[in-house]
Amino acid sequence: MYGGNEAKKMKISTDKALAYKDICLVPNYTECYSRSDCKTSVNLFGKQYKLPIIPANMKSVIDMRLAKWMSENDYFYIMHRFDRKLSDDVILANSEDWKTISLSTGIKMSDKTEVLKISKNSNLRLDFLTIDIAHAHCQRMKCMIKYIKEHLPNTKIIAGNVSTPTAVRDLYRWGADIVKIGIGQGSPCTTKYKTGFTMPMFTATKICSNLYAEDFNNTEGAPIPIIADGGIEHNGDIAKALVAGATMVMAGGIFAACTDSPAISSIVNNVPHKAYFGSASAENKGHKNHIEGKLTNICSNSMSYEEKLTEITQDIQSAISYAGGNADSTLDIFKDVSYMEV
């Protein structure tokens, strides 16, 4: 999959790279009395969230209305950055005292200006800031991480996207607190066709998980946290991502398909659909330069965000029981699950 010295450096196997659909999970013995007792929560830097799932920070997936609702109901989220001013969203969220303020930025000078504007007001809180670019293993990402660290030292940085162990370690050493994994694997993303670069998500997550920064002398403490972003077609894929080693999982289409998502609704052959498009699509960019995304009309799932999150909760609870867990288990139970290729 990688050639020359880089392949040796990253120790990446030349075995077949696997998507979620290419594997099945092997059940373990459980003493779980009821699946509804299983806990699905995840702890992120001292805050407890109900699920390890994050709606993709895309214009057709989440808006400020849904971001506020998720914050108030203890779900983790990342608000998208498109056609928005970061400082305006930070001011609004602070004025309404959101439990968690988690927003996105890019790497342009205008993005740095917004960060500087926020830093000058000591009363503004920004819990998480995602630096959201397509190819994050780059010098401009390194500079942006440094800039945010200098001006917003109390803000946790999520940086992405990448798909190699070397990139994960580099971003973490540069100052990222969480690294987002996934190149070209979202359903509306055409990067894999346009450029030839991609990595199926189960393998990408597996090789990028349980890593420590290169300058660590040992493996004491926790590994670098990662978010597996892309490739989620079914709720069961979330469990597969956790088995691969993800800390949290990001999904787009399953939320864009919700009745109350910001994706535009339409009727196709008498069936309700939602317009789901990628961040690098012409629909999102507003022009046709460097397009690596497309618009797809997907069937509505006839569920609200709240109903979909309830369904995901129940399905992960079932997955925990199949993994061998019980009411006392955490999501770490998935580390002990085996898988087979199908």
N, C-alpha and C positions, 0 to 999 in steps of 0.2 A: 504493500500500500504506500510505503514511502521508500525512497531510494537513497543510496549513498550513505554518507556519514550520519545524516539525520536519522535514518532508520536504526542504525546501531545506537545512536545516542538515546533515542526514545524507547528502544527495545520493544518496538511494536511488532507483533506477530504478523506473518504474511498469510495467516489463516483467513478464511472467509469472514468478512465483516458482517455483523448481524443487526438487522432491524428488530423491533419488538415482535413483529409478526413471524419472525424466523425462530422464535424460541417459545417453549412452554415451561411453566413452573411446576416443580415436583412437590406434592403435598407431604406434610409431616404430621405425626401423631399430635393430637391436641387434647387438653383437658378443659377446653373452653366450654362453659355451661351455656352461654348464649352469645351469639355474635354481636348483639347490641351492647354487650359489656366491654368490647374491645375498644381501646383508646387509639384515636387517629391523630392526636395532636403532635405538633413539632415545636421544639424550643429553638428560637433564633435570637442569639445574643441577649438572653435573659427574658425575652418575651415569648409567651405561649400563644400559638395559633392553632385553630381547630383542625386544619388539614395541611398536608405537605404540597398542595396544589396551588398554582398561581396562574390566573388568566394572563395570556400573553399581552405585553405592553404594546398593543396595536390599536389603531384607530377604529377598526371594525369589531374590536373585542371588548374594550373597556373605555369608560368615560369618567368624568369627575363624580357624577351621580353614583355610579356603581362603586367607584373607589371609596367614596365616603361610606357607603353601605357596608362594604367589606371591612373597612377599618372599624366601624362601630360594632360589627358582629364578630370580631376577632378572627377574620380571615386575612392572610397575607395577600398583598396585591402590589403591582407596579404600574403606575399611571404612565401612559405613553407621552412622547415629547413632541408630537407633530402638530404644527400650526398653533403652538402654545408658547407662552413665556413662563419659564420656570419660576421666576420671582412672583408672578401673579398667583400661581397655584400654591406656592408656599405660603403666601400671605393669606389666601382664602382658607387653606387647611388650618392654619394657626388661629385665625379669627373664629373658626368653628371648633377648635380644640379637638381635632381628630386624634384618636388613640394612637394610630400609626400614620406617619406621613412618609410615603414611599413614592418617589417620582423619578423621571428619566431626564437625561441630557445627552447632548452629542459632544463633539470635540472641536467645534469651530470657535473662532474668537468671540462670536456673539454668545455662545454657551458660557464661555469664561466670564463674559461681562455679567451674565445673569448670576453666576456663582458669586462674583465679587459683590454684586448688589445685595444679595442675601446675607453675605458675611458682615456687611456694615451695620446690620440691625441685630444686635445681640439678643433681642427678644424673640427672634424667629427660630423655630425648631424644624430641622429636617432630619428624620431618622435614617432613611435610606435613600441613596441616590444611585440610580443605575446608569452607567455610561454605556449607551446602546448604539453599537456600530456593527457592521456586518463582519469585518475582519479585524478582530481586536488585538491580535498579536502584532502590534505595530508601534512605532516610535510616538505617534500622536496620542495613542492611548496611554503610553508611559507618561507623557507630559501632562495629560489631563488628570490622571490619577494624582500626580504630584501636586498639581494646582489645587485640586479639591482638598487634598490632605492639608495643604498650607492654609487654606481659607475657611474650610469647614471641618476642623479636626474632630468634631464630635459626631459627624455623619458617617455611617457605614456605607462603604462603596461596593456596589455590585458591578462587575465589569464583564463584558462579553461582546461578541461570541467567539469562542475558540473550539478546537476539537482535538488538541494534542496535549500530552502530559507536559511537554516543554513549555507550551503556552500557559497552562494552568499555573505552573511554578513561577514563571516570569511575572504574570499579572499579580500573583500573590506577593512576590518579593517587591514589586513596584508599589504595593500598598493596597491592593484590592482586598476586601474582606470576604467576598464571595465571588466565584467565577462562574459565568454562564456558558454552558456547553451546547453546541449545536451549529453546524454549518450545512445549509442547504437541505434540511430535512423537514421543514414545515411544508404542509400540502400546497400553500399558495406560492412557495419559493421556487424559483427557476434557476438558482445559482448552479445546481448540479448539472443542469443541461447547458447553461450558458458558458460555464467555465471548466467543468469537469471535476471541480473540487467539492467534496462532500465526505461524510462519514456516517453510515447508518447508526441510529441513536443508541441501540443497546451496547454495541461495541464502543462507540465514542464515550458513553457514560462510564463504561467499565474501565477503560484505559485511563480515564481522567479522574477517577475516584480513588480514595484512600491514598492520596499523595501528600507529601510534605515538602516544604520549600527546600531548595537545594542547599541552602546554607544552614539547615537544621543538622545538628550532629547526631541526632537519634530520632526515634519515632515516638517520643513521649508527647502526651497531649493529643489533641484532636487533629485529624487530617484537614486539608483545605476544603472548606464547604463548597459544593457545586450545585448549580441548578441545571437540570437536564431540560433543554428547551427544544421542543419539536418532535414530530413523529407520533404524537398521541392520537390514536384513532378510536380507542375504546378505553373505558375506565380501568380495565385490567392492565393496560399498558402502564398505568401509574405504578402499580405494584411491581411490574417488570423493571421499571426505571429505578425503583428503590432497591430491588435485588441487585441491580448493576452497580449500586453505590451512590445514587443521587441523594443529596440532602433534601432538596425540594424539586418539584417537577413543574414545568411551564407548559400550558396547552392553549391553543388558539381556537381551532374549529369547533370544539365541543362547547365553548362558551359563546362564540359568534353565532352559533345555531340557536341560542336561547331567545325566547320571545322578546325579552326586554334588553337584549344587547343593542349596542349602537349600530350594528350592521343594518343596512337598509333592507326592508322587507319587500317581497314580491311574490307573485303567484306564477308558477311555471307548471303547465299541464294540470291545473287545478290543485296543485300542491304548494303549500306555503314554503318559501325559500328565504334565505338571508344572503346578502352580498358580502362575501368574505375575501379580503384582498391583503396581499403581503405588503410589508413596509417599504420594499424596494419596487413596488408596482407603480405604473403610471397613475393609477387612481389615487395612490397615497402621495406621490411626489408632485403631481400636477404638471409633469412634463414627461418626455420620452427619452431622456438621457440616462444611460447606465441602468437600464431596467433589468431587474432580476427577480421579478415577482409578477403575479397575475391575479385577476379577479375570478373567483369561482362562486357560482350560485349553489349554496349547499342547502339541503333540506332542513327546515326548522325542526328542532327536537320537541317542540310544543311544551317546553318547560321554561320557567323563569330561572334566573340565576340561583335564587334560593332553592328552588326545587332540584336543580341540577347538582348543587353542592350537597344537598341532602342525599341524593342518589349516590354521589361519589363517596360520601361518608359511609353509607351502608355497604357499598361494594368493597371499600378498603377494610372495613370491619370483617367482612367475610374473608377477604384475602389474608388478614391476620390470623384468623382461625385455621385456614388451610395451611398457613406457614408454620403452625404449631404453637401459636400464641394463645394467650388468655387475657383476662381482665387486667392483669398486672403487667402485661407486655407493653413495650414501646415499639416504635417503628423500627428499632434496631433488630427486631425479630427477623426482618427480611434479609439480614446479613447471613443468616444460617440456611437460607433456601437454595436448593440446587435447581438447575435448569437443564433442559435438553433442547437440541436443535430439532426442528420439525420440517 
